[in-house]
Amino acid sequence: MKKTLTVLSAVLISLTSISFNAKAQDDKPKVQNYITLLGGISMPGGNFGKSGYSNNSAGFAKNGTTFGLDGAYYFYKNLGIGITASFQDQGELNINDAQALSNGYTASFERDQATVTTVGRYHSYNLMAGPQYSFLVKNFTIDLRASAGVIKNISSPDITAFFDLSNTTTALTIEQKSSSSLAFAYGGSAGVRYSLGGSWDVGLRANYVTSSGISITNIGHPDNTTGRIVTNQPITELQTTLGITLHL
């Protein structure tokens, strides 16, 4: 009898221990699906942010704003799929940019003077998605993501160079048209979110997006070889954003 009671007691203790361990596992915090409203600064990188007449890849882009939605769905423990849809404004050419282009065109075409005017800004939408791994450190959630997707350009600066009749028998107007093309892009992001309790987080995120470029159309060029001719504009964006997150 004593032996039977000992065995039953051992079984009961084991089952109780397993039950408590399972409950402890269930009570352990887990990453949750979420959606984030974000906004911040988008800075041009590489040739996109450079200025210079002789560099055909220089985009003359400026620091601007970005805002959008970000989210993730976790399908296996801490591993999920993240997606970001955002809008970017990367500014416009300033007076110094226009003057640098004017000086360059004047020298290239050996004219007395070239007048350069610019209209419009760099506006675009990004749609990026990819695998995400998130892990918890006390009240913080760290998010790491690799992504790929597209940049849908809405507009880019329209640049017109006008040459008068000096040193030639005909006037000349060259125009680099605003682009609304679509381009493949890839990148990655890292972010940290702090739990506010309940279903809300607040967080900081760094995002990198790069693309071989959007296509550019030029009209009025006499030979398509002389001077500055931009047919493709590489794009690189470095973004820092703040966000408010809702767990789903």
C-alpha positions in Angstrom: 0.0 0.0 0.0 2.8 2.4 1.0 4.5 1.6 -2.3 1.3 2.3 -4.3 0.8 5.6 -2.5 4.4 6.6 -3.2 4.0 5.9 -6.9 0.7 7.8 -7.0 2.2 10.7 -5.2 5.2 10.8 -7.6 2.8 10.7 -10.6 0.7 13.5 -9.1 3.7 15.7 -8.4 5.0 15.1 -12.0 1.7 16.0 -13.5 1.4 19.1 -11.4 4.9 20.2 -12.4 4.2 19.6 -16.1 1.0 21.6 -15.7 2.8 24.5 -14.0 5.6 24.5 -16.7 3.0 24.5 -19.5 1.2 27.4 -17.8 4.5 29.3 -17.4 5.2 28.8 -21.1 1.7 30.0 -22.0 2.2 33.1 -19.8 5.5 34.0 -21.3 5.2 37.1 -23.5 5.1 36.5 -27.3 5.5 38.7 -30.3 2.1 39.7 -31.8 0.9 40.7 -35.2 0.7 44.5 -35.5 0.1 47.6 -37.6 2.1 50.9 -37.2 1.4 54.4 -38.3 4.8 56.0 -38.9 6.4 59.3 -40.0 9.8 60.9 -40.1 12.7 62.0 -42.2 13.8 60.5 -45.6 17.4 61.3 -46.6 18.8 60.7 -50.1 21.9 58.5 -50.3 24.6 57.8 -52.9 24.3 59.6 -56.2 20.6 60.4 -55.5 21.7 63.1 -53.1 24.7 64.4 -55.0 24.8 67.6 -57.0 27.0 68.1 -60.1 26.5 68.7 -63.8 29.1 66.2 -64.9 27.7 63.3 -62.9 24.7 62.0 -64.9 23.6 59.9 -61.9 23.5 62.9 -59.6 19.8 63.4 -58.5 20.0 66.7 -56.6 17.6 65.2 -54.1 17.2 66.8 -50.7 16.2 65.7 -47.2 12.4 65.3 -46.9 9.5 63.7 -45.2 8.1 60.2 -45.2 5.0 58.7 -43.7 3.0 55.5 -44.1 1.9 52.2 -42.6 4.0 49.3 -41.5 2.9 45.9 -40.2 3.9 42.3 -39.6 2.2 38.9 -39.5 4.0 36.1 -37.5 3.5 32.6 -38.8 6.0 30.7 -36.8 7.1 31.8 -33.3 9.2 35.0 -33.8 9.4 34.7 -37.6 6.9 36.6 -39.8 6.3 38.6 -42.9 6.6 42.4 -42.7 5.2 45.0 -45.2 5.6 48.7 -45.5 3.7 51.2 -47.7 5.0 54.7 -47.6 5.2 58.1 -49.3 8.4 60.1 -49.8 9.1 63.8 -50.6 12.8 64.3 -51.6 12.6 67.9 -52.4 13.4 70.0 -55.5 16.4 71.7 -57.1 17.4 75.0 -55.6 18.8 78.2 -57.2 22.4 77.0 -56.8 21.6 73.7 -58.5 20.0 75.5 -61.4 23.0 77.8 -61.7 25.4 74.9 -61.7 23.5 73.2 -64.5 23.3 76.5 -66.4 27.1 76.9 -66.2 27.6 73.3 -67.3 25.3 73.5 -70.3 26.9 76.8 -71.4 30.3 75.2 -71.4 29.2 71.9 -73.1 27.4 73.6 -76.0 29.8 76.5 -76.3 27.1 79.1 -76.0 27.2 82.5 -74.4 24.5 81.6 -72.0 22.1 78.8 -71.0 19.0 79.6 -68.9 17.9 76.6 -66.7 14.5 76.4 -65.1 13.3 73.6 -62.8 9.7 72.7 -61.8 8.4 69.9 -59.5 9.7 67.7 -56.7 10.7 64.1 -56.1 7.5 62.4 -54.9 7.2 58.6 -54.7 5.4 55.7 -53.1 7.3 52.6 -51.8 5.8 49.2 -51.3 8.2 46.8 -49.6 7.8 43.4 -48.0 10.0 40.6 -46.7 10.9 38.2 -43.8 11.0 39.7 -40.3 12.4 38.3 -37.1 11.4 39.9 -33.8 12.4 39.2 -30.2 11.5 40.5 -26.8 13.8 42.2 -24.3 11.8 43.0 -21.2 9.4 45.8 -22.4 11.1 46.2 -25.7 10.5 44.4 -29.1 13.4 44.4 -31.6 12.4 44.0 -35.2 14.8 43.0 -38.0 13.7 42.8 -41.6 15.0 42.2 -45.2 12.7 43.5 -47.9 12.1 43.9 -51.6 9.4 45.6 -53.6 8.8 48.6 -55.9 9.2 52.4 -56.0 6.4 54.1 -57.9 7.6 57.5 -58.8 4.9 60.1 -58.9 7.1 63.0 -60.1 10.7 64.2 -60.4 12.0 67.7 -61.2 11.3 68.8 -64.8 14.5 70.6 -65.9 14.6 72.8 -69.0 17.7 74.4 -70.5 17.2 77.2 -73.1 20.0 78.5 -75.3 19.6 81.9 -77.0 20.7 82.7 -80.5 24.2 83.8 -79.6 27.0 82.0 -81.5 24.5 80.1 -83.6 21.7 80.6 -86.1 19.1 78.7 -84.1 17.8 78.7 -80.6 17.8 75.4 -78.6 15.7 74.1 -75.8 16.5 70.8 -74.0 14.1 69.3 -71.5 14.5 66.5 -68.9 11.0 65.4 -68.3 9.4 64.5 -65.0 9.3 60.8 -64.4 6.4 58.6 -63.2 8.0 55.3 -63.8 8.1 52.1 -61.7 11.3 50.5 -60.4 12.4 47.4 -58.5 13.9 48.2 -55.0 15.3 46.3 -52.1 16.7 47.0 -48.6 16.3 46.3 -44.9 15.2 47.8 -41.7 15.8 47.6 -37.9 13.5 48.9 -35.3 12.8 49.0 -31.6 9.3 49.2 -30.0 8.5 50.0 -26.3 5.3 48.6 -24.8 3.0 51.2 -23.4 0.8 48.4 -21.9 -2.3 46.8 -23.3 -2.2 46.7 -27.1 0.0 49.7 -27.8 3.7 50.3 -28.5 5.8 53.3 -29.5 8.9 52.8 -31.6 11.8 54.1 -33.6 12.8 52.6 -36.9 15.7 52.9 -39.4 15.0 51.9 -43.0 17.2 51.6 -46.1 15.8 51.4 -49.6 17.8 51.4 -52.8 17.0 51.0 -56.5 19.0 50.9 -59.8 16.7 53.7 -60.9 13.7 55.2 -62.5 13.7 55.9 -66.3 14.0 59.5 -67.5 12.9 60.9 -70.8 14.7 63.8 -72.6 13.5 65.9 -75.5 15.1 68.5 -77.8 18.6 67.2 -77.5 20.4 67.7 -80.8 22.7 64.6 -80.8 22.1 62.7 -77.5 25.8 62.8 -76.8 26.8 66.4 -75.9 26.5 67.6 -72.3 24.4 66.2 -69.5 22.0 63.5 -70.5 20.1 61.6 -67.7 18.1 58.5 -68.9 18.1 56.7 -65.5 18.1 58.1 -62.0 19.3 55.7 -59.2 17.4 56.1 -55.9 18.7 55.5 -52.4 16.8 56.5 -49.3 17.8 56.4 -45.6 14.8 56.9 -43.4 14.4 57.4 -39.7 10.8 57.3 -38.4 8.8 57.3 -35.2 5.6 55.1 -35.0 2.6 54.2 -32.9 1.8 50.5 -33.0 -1.4 48.6 -32.4 -1.3 44.9 -31.7 -3.8 42.8 -33.7 
